[in-house]
Amino acid sequence: MGDAGEGLIDADARIQELADEREAARRERRIQQAPIDPVKTAQAASLKLGLSELRRQLEATEHPVRRKQLQAAIADVEKRLAKLG
C-alpha cells in the first residue's frame, strides 16, 4: 500500500496547477479584450435611440416631404453609427 500522504501531495499539486491555469487564462482574456471607451458607448447608445425614434416617425408619417427628411436623417444617423464602429 502507498503512503496516504503522497496522495494528498499529488492532489495539492494538481489543485495548484489548475489555479495557475485559471489565473493565466484570466490574464490572457484581460489582454485580449479591447478597452471599452465609455464616450463612444454613450454616443452609440444615443444614436441608436435616436434612430429608433426616427424610424417610428417615418412609419407614422404620410407627408412625402417629411418622409424624405426622415429618410435623410436616418441615413445620416446610420452613417454616424458605422463610423463609431
C-alpha positions, -999 to +999 in steps of 0.1 A: +000+000+000+011+035-008+016+062+017-016+083+021+005+115+023+017+110-012-019+112-025-025+144-006+007+160-021-004+149-056-038+164-050-024+196-037+000+199-067-029+193-091-051+219-074-022+244-077-018+236-114-055+242-120-054+275-101-023+286-121-040+277-154-071+296-145-051+327-135-032+326-167-065+323-187-079+353-168-048+374-176-049+364-213-086+374-215-079+408-200-051+414-225-072+403-255-102+424-247-101+459-262-106+486-237-142+500-238-145+537-245-174+550-223-178+581-245-182+560-277-205+536-259-227+565-248-227+581-283-237+548-299-265+543-274-278+578-280-276+574-318-294+540-316-322+556-295-325+585-320-325+561-349-354+541-334-374+573-329-367+584-364-379+551-378-410+552-356-418+587-370-412+575-406-437+547-402-463+572-388-457+599-414-476+601-447-464+635-460-439+629-487-416+659-478-415+649-442-408+612-452-379+624-473-365+645-444-368+615-421-351+591-446-322+616-449-319+618-411-319+580-408-292+577-434-271+603-415-275+586-382-267+552-397-235+567-412-225+581-378-231+547-362-210+530-388-181+554-381-183+546-344-177+511-353 
